Structure formats: C-alpha cells, structure tokens
Amino acid sequence: MGLTDCLFTRTYKGNIYLCGKIQTMIIKGVLQDFQEFFKHPKKVSIVIHTNPDGDALGSGLALQGILNKLGHQSKLLIPNMYPSFLSWMPGLEEALIFEGQHKELRSFLYESDWVCCLDFNSLKRAGTMQEDLLKATSNRMMVDHHIQPDMDNFSLIYHHLDVSSTAELVYQLLAETANTHLIDTTIASALYVGIMTDTGSFSFALKNRQTFQIVAKLMQYDIDAERLHRMVYDTFTEDRLRLLGHSISNCMTVLDDYKTAIISLSLKDLKKFRYKIGDTEGLVNYPLSMEKINLSILITERKDQIRLSFRSKGSFSVNSFANRHFGGGGHPNAAGATSNLSLQETIKKIMEVIPMHKDELSYTY
C-alpha cells in the first residue's frame, strides 16, 4: 500500500476491516470520525504506556505538537518516569508524570474531552493510571500496533500489526486526515525517534517498504538523523555500560539444546551498578547476536515484581510464549510479562517450560 492509498476506502465488516485470516488491520470508526477528532479544538489527554520507550514518547510528543498547532489543549500524560537517555526530547518538560504529579495529572485527565492512548492495546498497560482512565468520562481513541487490541473500551481505534511502530501509524493517520502539512522539524524528529527505536535502529520489525517511505518523508523536514541516533544510543553512563558487561559475562545462561539464552538480574546486581530507569533497555537483544540463539529472555528483579522481556529471531512467537506461560504479550518477536513469583522461582519456571518448545526453537535463521 502506498502512502497515497486511503485506508478508509477499503471494505469493512461493520466498522472493522478484516485482512486475510487474521485481523492485521483494525479501524473502529470511519474517516469522518477521525477528521472530526482533529478538526474541532478540544482538551485532549495523550496517554502512553507504563515504562515508556522511544516509540511511545515519540508518537505522543508528535501528536501533541500537531494538536496544539490545531488549537487543541493537549498534554502528554505518562504513568511513570521515562529513561534518562530520552529526557532530551523537546516537549517532555511539559509532560505530566503520574508518579510525582498525580493531582495535576488527574485534574487534566478528568477535564479532557478525549483521551488518546498511544502504543498500548489495553488500559491495563497504563499501570497505575488504569483506574483513573476507567473513571474518566472522556471519549477514548487507540492508536497502536500490538496484538489483540481491546475493542470494548475505545470509541475510535486505528490499529495495524504490520507496521514498524506507533510513530509510523501516527504519520499514517496524519496523512489520512490531511494534517501532514503541520509537521515541522521537531515533530518529524519525534516520529523518527519512535520508528528508529522500535526497529532497533532499523534492524528488525521492518515488514514493508512504507516504513522507509515515511522515514524518507520525515527526512525532508531537515531532521538531524545522525544526532538523533547519537542522543539515543551513544549516551550511556559508565554504570550502564558496566552493567551491560556484567550481565553478559556473569548473569547469562546459554541453553544450547534449546537455542536459548537467559539473562537474570537481581536487585543486588542493579544496586551494584546504581541502576537508573532505562539502563537495561536493549539488553535482551544482545544474546540474539549469537548465531545459535533464537530466543533471548531477560529476567529482572524489581521491588514488587519480576519483569520479563522476550525476544526472538525467525518464526518462534514470543508473544504466544509470554501469553501462555506468564499472561503477557506484545509482538511475534518482542514481548513482555511480569511474574509475582520470586526471582529464583521465575527462573525455575522458565527452565521448566522451555523444553516444551524444543521443536519450535530448532531452526536455523
């Protein structure tokens, strides 16, 4: 599909577009509904998921920039603190963070006409903000690319699995509603960061040429792509780099028979290297650089729970794996979950379930 193709001219079954045997694209609402959302100034809360990444922040900041140019009163609402390596992004200084600004955030949220949820498919992904989102009487719109979106809690849905990122979807939505003329260097840079980070600097989740066509369009706004890459990937602290080395050297277990690598980090490990939010970002991807590894798992102990990150290359679905064994999910090659077991109990469970998937993991990619 080219950039000029109109998604809304396709065949609908109700308000949901069904593509092939699975719902790779879902639109709840019609083109006029989305146009009306942008057209008439209103108060809009832009909400992103807990533990925000570059795609959530980039798409959120870009949409905020567009809405404010159109005369809306919009604000980015974030459940918890974002990684320090993304703190330079223009506009974040105006965002409200629930962890430390819950009164101000709730006030804005409850007064909003619309809540636009970006880069998550269910209100539970808003973490501590979930209850407030359910209480708010605002209309809700979802823009997302994760598997199995919640259809019931949103008035409008713009969802597609076969895209690189939510930032790419935001650009598509702006194109469909004739609002790309409002993009400037700052907005284009935010969208670029979203696409760049959700593709691992253009190394995965590249399913169609449209991703590169959109990036080419963004380059026309004089963004400094080299600087953006440097600000995201070349700003490690010494502690973060040493934590990376420690994780690979001392905390990684390789299961050759199952083509799997597991990294487990305890609270003690994190404290030793003065862990800050974002310091383990991307860590789960490193074991996949080994030719023999098809599945990588990062297990991180936190004060109240165990966090799991799953990555794969090739045909093994970590979304199915995470959902089946831990109630998590995400994408076919990138997923997450939490565990209420102890760190050692979680590791034990992982060790018990991986042999169940030996045949699925026995391929050369």
C-alpha positions as CSV (number, residue, x, y, z in Angstrom):
1,M,0.0,0.0,0.0
2,G,1.4,3.4,-1.0
3,L,1.4,6.5,1.1
4,T,-1.4,8.0,-1.0
5,D,-3.7,5.0,-0.6
6,C,-6.7,5.7,1.7
7,L,-7.1,3.1,4.3
8,F,-10.7,4.1,4.9
9,T,-11.8,3.3,1.3
10,R,-11.3,-0.4,1.9
11,T,-14.1,-2.9,2.5
12,Y,-15.5,-3.0,6.1
13,K,-17.3,-5.6,8.0
14,G,-19.1,-3.3,10.4
15,N,-16.5,-0.8,11.4
16,I,-13.7,-3.3,11.5
17,Y,-11.5,-4.1,8.5
18,L,-10.6,-7.7,8.3
19,C,-7.4,-8.6,6.4
20,G,-7.0,-12.2,5.3
21,K,-7.4,-14.8,8.0
22,I,-6.3,-12.6,10.9
23,Q,-7.1,-9.0,11.7
24,T,-3.8,-7.4,10.7
25,M,-5.6,-4.0,10.5
26,I,-8.5,-2.8,12.6
27,I,-10.3,0.5,12.3
28,K,-13.2,1.3,14.6
29,G,-14.9,4.4,13.2
30,V,-14.9,6.0,9.8
31,L,-12.7,8.6,8.2
32,Q,-15.0,11.4,9.1
33,D,-14.8,10.4,12.8
34,F,-11.0,10.8,12.8
35,Q,-11.2,14.0,10.8
36,E,-13.6,15.5,13.4
37,F,-11.2,14.5,16.1
38,F,-8.6,16.7,14.7
39,K,-10.9,19.5,13.3
40,H,-12.6,20.9,16.4
41,P,-10.4,22.3,19.2
42,K,-10.9,20.4,22.5
43,K,-9.0,19.2,25.5
44,V,-7.0,16.0,24.8
45,S,-5.1,13.8,27.2
46,I,-2.4,11.8,25.3
47,V,-1.6,8.7,27.4
48,I,1.2,6.3,26.8
49,H,2.1,3.0,28.5
50,T,4.0,2.4,31.7
51,N,7.8,2.2,31.4
52,P,7.7,4.4,28.2
53,D,10.0,3.7,25.4
54,G,11.1,5.8,22.4
55,D,8.1,4.9,20.3
56,A,5.6,5.8,23.0
57,L,7.3,9.1,23.8
58,G,8.0,10.0,20.1
59,S,4.5,9.3,18.9
60,G,3.0,11.1,21.9
61,L,5.1,14.2,21.5
62,A,4.4,14.3,17.8
63,L,0.6,14.0,18.2
64,Q,0.8,16.7,21.0
65,G,2.6,19.0,18.6
66,I,0.0,18.5,15.9
67,L,-3.0,19.0,18.2
68,N,-1.6,22.2,19.7
69,K,-1.0,23.6,16.3
70,L,-4.6,23.0,15.5
71,G,-5.7,24.9,18.6
72,H,-6.4,22.0,20.9
73,Q,-5.3,22.0,24.5
74,S,-3.3,18.7,24.7
75,K,-0.9,17.3,27.2
76,L,1.2,14.1,27.3
77,L,0.4,12.0,30.4
78,I,2.9,9.3,31.5
79,P,2.4,6.7,34.1
80,N,6.0,6.6,35.4
81,M,9.4,8.2,34.7
82,Y,10.9,7.8,31.2
83,P,14.6,6.7,30.6
84,S,17.2,9.3,31.0
85,F,18.6,8.7,27.5
86,L,15.3,10.1,26.2
87,S,15.0,13.1,28.5
88,W,16.4,15.5,25.9
89,M,13.3,15.1,23.7
90,P,11.6,18.5,23.2
91,G,8.3,18.8,24.9
92,L,8.9,16.3,27.7
93,E,9.4,19.1,30.2
94,E,5.7,19.9,29.8
95,A,4.5,16.3,30.3
96,L,2.8,15.2,33.5
97,I,4.1,12.0,35.2
98,F,1.6,10.2,37.4
99,E,4.3,9.0,39.9
100,G,5.1,12.6,41.1
101,Q,2.3,14.7,39.7
102,H,-0.9,12.7,40.2
103,K,-3.1,15.5,41.4
104,E,-2.3,17.8,38.4
105,L,-2.4,14.8,36.0
106,R,-5.8,13.7,37.3
107,S,-7.2,17.2,37.0
108,F,-6.2,17.4,33.4
109,L,-7.4,13.9,32.6
110,Y,-10.9,14.3,34.2
111,E,-11.4,17.6,32.4
112,S,-10.5,16.2,29.0
113,D,-12.9,15.7,26.1
114,W,-10.8,12.9,24.6
115,V,-8.2,10.5,25.9
116,C,-5.9,9.3,23.1
117,C,-4.0,6.1,24.1
118,L,-0.8,5.5,22.1
119,D,1.3,2.4,21.8
120,F,-0.7,0.2,24.0
121,N,-3.6,-2.2,23.3
122,S,-5.3,-2.4,26.7
123,L,-5.9,0.1,29.6
124,K,-4.1,-2.3,32.0
125,R,-0.9,-1.3,30.1
126,A,-1.3,2.2,31.7
127,G,-0.3,0.6,35.0
128,T,-1.2,2.8,38.0
129,M,-3.2,5.1,35.7
130,Q,-5.7,2.3,34.7
131,E,-8.2,3.0,37.3
132,D,-8.3,6.8,36.5
133,L,-8.7,6.1,32.8
134,L,-11.7,3.9,33.5
135,K,-13.2,6.5,35.8
136,A,-12.8,9.4,33.3
137,T,-15.9,10.0,31.2
138,S,-13.9,11.2,28.2
139,N,-14.1,9.5,24.7
140,R,-11.2,7.3,24.1
141,M,-9.1,6.7,20.9
142,M,-6.4,4.0,20.5
143,V,-3.5,4.2,18.0
144,D,-1.4,1.0,18.4
145,H,0.3,-1.9,16.7
146,H,0.3,-4.6,19.4
147,I,-1.6,-7.9,19.1
148,Q,-5.2,-8.3,20.3
149,P,-6.4,-4.8,21.0
150,D,-9.2,-4.2,23.5
151,M,-12.2,-3.3,21.3
152,D,-14.6,-2.5,24.0
153,N,-13.1,0.4,25.9
154,F,-12.4,2.7,22.9
155,S,-14.7,4.8,20.7
156,L,-12.1,5.1,17.9
157,I,-9.4,2.6,17.0
158,Y,-6.6,2.9,14.5
159,H,-4.6,-0.3,14.7
160,H,-2.3,-2.2,12.5
161,L,0.0,-5.1,13.2
162,D,2.2,-4.9,10.1
163,V,3.9,-1.6,10.8
164,S,7.2,-0.8,12.5
165,S,5.8,1.3,15.3
166,T,3.1,3.5,16.6
167,A,5.0,6.5,15.3
168,E,4.6,5.1,11.8
169,L,0.8,4.8,12.5
170,V,0.6,8.4,13.7
171,Y,2.2,9.6,10.5
172,Q,-0.3,7.4,8.5
173,L,-3.2,8.9,10.5
174,L,-2.0,12.4,9.8
175,A,-1.8,11.6,6.1
176,E,-5.3,10.1,6.1
177,T,-6.7,13.2,7.8
178,A,-4.7,15.7,5.7
179,N,-2.6,17.1,8.5
180,T,0.9,16.3,7.4
181,H,1.4,19.9,6.4
182,L,1.6,20.7,10.1
183,I,4.7,18.6,10.6
184,D,7.8,20.5,11.4
185,T,11.4,19.6,12.3
186,T,10.6,18.9,16.0
187,I,7.5,16.8,15.2
188,A,9.4,14.9,12.4
189,S,12.3,14.2,14.8
190,A,9.9,12.8,17.4
191,L,8.3,10.4,14.8
192,Y,11.8,9.4,13.6
193,V,12.9,8.5,17.1
194,G,9.8,6.4,17.5
195,I,10.4,4.5,14.3
196,M,14.2,4.2,14.9
197,T,13.9,2.8,18.5
198,D,11.1,0.4,17.8
199,T,13.1,-1.1,14.9
200,G,16.3,-1.4,16.9
201,S,17.9,1.3,14.7
202,F,16.3,-0.3,11.6
203,S,17.4,-3.8,12.3
204,F,14.0,-5.6,12.8
205,A,10.2,-5.1,12.6
206,L,10.7,-3.9,9.0
207,K,7.7,-5.6,7.3
208,N,7.0,-3.3,4.4
209,R,8.6,-0.6,2.3
210,Q,6.2,2.0,3.6
211,T,8.3,2.3,6.8
212,F,11.2,3.6,4.7
213,Q,9.0,5.8,2.6
214,I,7.7,7.5,5.7
215,V,11.3,7.9,7.0
216,A,12.2,9.5,3.7
217,K,9.3,11.9,4.1
218,L,10.5,12.8,7.6
219,M,14.0,13.5,6.3
220,Q,12.5,16.3,4.2
221,Y,11.9,18.3,7.3
222,D,15.6,18.7,7.9
223,I,15.9,16.4,10.8
224,D,19.4,15.5,12.0
225,A,19.2,11.7,11.9
226,E,22.8,11.2,13.0
227,R,22.3,13.4,16.1
228,L,19.1,11.6,17.0
229,H,20.8,8.3,16.8
230,R,23.7,9.5,18.9
231,M,21.4,11.0,21.5
232,V,19.6,7.7,21.9
233,Y,22.3,5.1,21.5
234,D,25.6,6.9,22.4
235,T,24.8,8.5,25.8
236,F,25.5,5.5,28.1
237,T,26.7,6.3,31.6
238,E,29.7,4.3,32.8
239,D,27.5,2.4,35.2
240,R,25.1,1.4,32.4
241,L,28.0,0.1,30.3
242,R,29.5,-1.8,33.2
243,L,26.0,-3.3,34.0
244,L,25.9,-4.5,30.3
245,G,29.3,-6.2,30.6
246,H,28.3,-7.8,34.0
247,S,25.0,-9.1,32.6
248,I,26.7,-10.8,29.6
249,S,29.8,-12.1,31.5
250,N,28.3,-13.2,34.8
251,C,24.5,-13.4,34.5
252,M,23.8,-15.1,31.2
253,T,23.0,-18.8,30.8
254,V,23.1,-20.4,27.4
255,L,20.9,-23.4,26.7
256,D,22.4,-24.9,23.6
257,D,19.9,-27.7,23.2
258,Y,17.1,-25.1,23.0
259,K,18.9,-22.3,21.2
260,T,18.0,-20.0,24.1
261,A,19.9,-17.5,26.3
262,I,18.7,-16.2,29.6
263,I,20.0,-13.2,31.5
264,S,18.8,-12.8,35.1
265,L,19.5,-9.7,37.1
266,S,18.8,-9.4,40.9
267,L,18.1,-6.3,42.9
268,K,21.7,-6.7,44.2
269,D,23.0,-6.6,40.6
270,L,21.1,-3.4,39.8
271,K,22.1,-1.7,43.1
272,K,25.8,-2.6,42.5
273,F,25.7,-0.6,39.2
274,R,23.5,2.2,40.5
275,Y,20.7,1.3,38.2
276,K,18.5,4.0,36.7
277,I,15.4,3.7,34.6
278,G,16.4,2.7,31.1
279,D,19.7,1.1,31.9
280,T,18.6,-2.4,30.8
281,E,16.9,-1.1,27.6
282,G,18.1,-3.2,24.7
283,L,19.9,-5.7,26.9
284,V,17.7,-8.6,25.9
285,N,18.7,-8.1,22.3
286,Y,22.4,-8.9,22.8
287,P,22.2,-12.7,23.0
288,L,20.4,-12.8,19.7
289,S,23.7,-11.6,18.1
290,M,24.9,-15.2,18.6
291,E,24.2,-17.3,15.5
292,K,23.0,-20.2,17.5
293,I,20.4,-18.3,19.6
294,N,16.8,-18.0,18.5
295,L,15.3,-17.0,21.9
296,S,16.5,-14.5,24.4
297,I,15.0,-13.8,27.8
298,L,15.8,-11.1,30.3
299,I,14.6,-11.6,33.9
300,T,14.9,-8.5,36.1
301,E,14.0,-8.4,39.8
302,R,12.2,-5.3,41.0
303,K,10.9,-4.4,44.4
304,D,7.3,-5.5,43.8
305,Q,7.6,-8.0,40.9
306,I,9.8,-9.7,38.4
307,R,9.8,-8.3,34.9
308,L,10.4,-10.4,31.8
309,S,11.4,-9.4,28.3
310,F,11.4,-11.9,25.5
311,R,13.0,-11.5,22.0
312,S,13.3,-14.0,19.2
313,K,14.5,-14.1,15.6
314,G,12.8,-16.1,13.0
315,S,9.5,-18.0,13.4
316,F,9.3,-18.5,17.2
317,S,6.5,-16.4,18.6
318,V,7.5,-14.8,21.9
319,N,4.0,-13.3,22.1
320,S,2.5,-16.7,22.3
321,F,5.2,-17.9,24.7
322,A,4.7,-14.9,27.0
323,N,0.9,-15.2,26.9
324,R,0.8,-18.9,27.5
325,H,3.2,-19.1,30.4
326,F,3.1,-15.6,32.1
327,G,-0.1,-13.9,30.8
328,G,2.0,-11.3,28.9
329,G,2.2,-10.5,25.2
330,G,3.4,-8.0,22.6
331,H,4.7,-8.8,19.1
332,P,5.7,-12.1,17.5
333,N,9.4,-11.3,18.0
334,A,9.2,-9.0,21.0
335,A,7.1,-9.4,24.1
336,G,7.0,-8.8,27.8
337,A,5.4,-10.1,31.0
338,T,5.6,-9.9,34.8
339,S,5.8,-12.6,37.4
340,N,4.7,-12.5,41.0
341,L,7.0,-15.4,41.9
342,S,10.4,-14.8,43.4
343,L,13.4,-14.4,41.1
344,Q,14.6,-17.9,41.7
345,E,11.1,-19.3,41.2
346,T,10.7,-17.4,38.0
347,I,14.0,-18.7,36.7
348,K,12.9,-22.3,37.7
349,K,9.6,-21.9,35.8
350,I,11.4,-20.6,32.7
351,M,13.7,-23.6,32.8
352,E,10.7,-26.0,33.1
353,V,8.7,-24.5,30.2
354,I,11.5,-24.0,27.6
355,P,11.9,-27.8,26.9
356,M,8.2,-27.8,25.9
357,H,9.2,-25.7,22.9
358,K,12.3,-27.5,21.8
359,D,10.9,-28.4,18.4
360,E,9.7,-24.9,17.7
361,L,13.1,-23.5,18.5
362,S,15.1,-26.0,16.4
363,Y,15.6,-24.0,13.3
364,T,18.4,-22.1,11.6
365,Y,17.6,-18.4,10.9
